[in-house]
């Protein structure tokens, strides 16, 4: 499990979910050892102009999304784009149209 914690599966972690939804990041910035702050990792998606920050609150490698609102907005925008593509396809193929009305 690449981002799993302990014996947990990576896809069940916050980083695993973001990876599955938004795909691999274009860039990763890691700050794992600082005295004044908790370890954090930032995933940057240039094409979406999105930065997702994960923070390890307790120090055991369980990085959680710190800016949940940003992630939720990025996920919603992706869903809207997917739906728009599906509706456009349904318009070209009348048999699909009832599924997207």
N, C-alpha and C positions, 0 to 999 in steps of 0.2 A: 504494500500500500504506500504509494508515493507520499500522500499527505495524511494518511491515517494516524491516529493517536493510539498507542498501545497496540492492541490486536484489532482495533477498529478498521473498517474499510475506508480507503481514501475518498471514495465517492460520497461517503456520508459526512465528510468534514466540510467546513465552509469553503476551503480552497478547492476541494473536489467538486462541490456544487457549482461554484463560479466557473471553474474550468469547463464543466459539462455544458453550462448555459452560454457563456460568452466565448469559450474557446481558449486557446493558449494566449497568454499575454504577449504583447509586442516587446515589452521590456520589464525587468524585475529589479527592484531596488530593495536591498535587505539591510536592516540595522539590527543585528542580533545581539550585540553586546555593548550596552551603554549603561553607565552608572545611574544616570538621572531618569531614564525612561525604560519602559518595558520593550522587549524585542518586538520588532514589527517588520512586515514585508509589504511592499507596495507593488501591485500589478498595474501596468500601464497599457491601455488600449488606445493607440494613436488614432486609428480610423473612427473610433466612437467618441474620442475626447473624454475618456473615462479613466479614472484612477481608483482602484479598489485597494483599501488598506486593511491588512490583517494584523491583529495584535495578539501576542501571547500573554494573556493576563496573569497566569499563574506560573509560567516558566517551565512547563512540561511539554511544549511543542504543540499545544492545542490552539492554533491561530484562528481567531474568530474575526468576522468582518466587523471593522470598527465604524465604517461609514455606510451603514445598512441602507439609508435612504438613497445614496448614490447608486448602490447596487440594484435596488428595487427599480429606480428610474431607468437604468440601463437595460434591465431585464424586460420591463414594460415596453420600452422602445423597440427592442428586438422582437417581441411578440407582435407589436403593431406592424412592423415590417414584414414579418412572416405571413400574417393574416392578409395584408395588402397584396402580397405576391399570390397567395392562394385564391383570393377573390378575383384578381386579374386573370388567373388561369381558368377559373370557373366561368368567367365572362366569355372566354374563347371556346369553352366546351360546355354547352348547355346541360349536358348530363350531370355535371358536377355542381351546377348552380344551386340546387336545393340544399346542398350540404353547407353552403356558406351564406345563406340568407338570414 
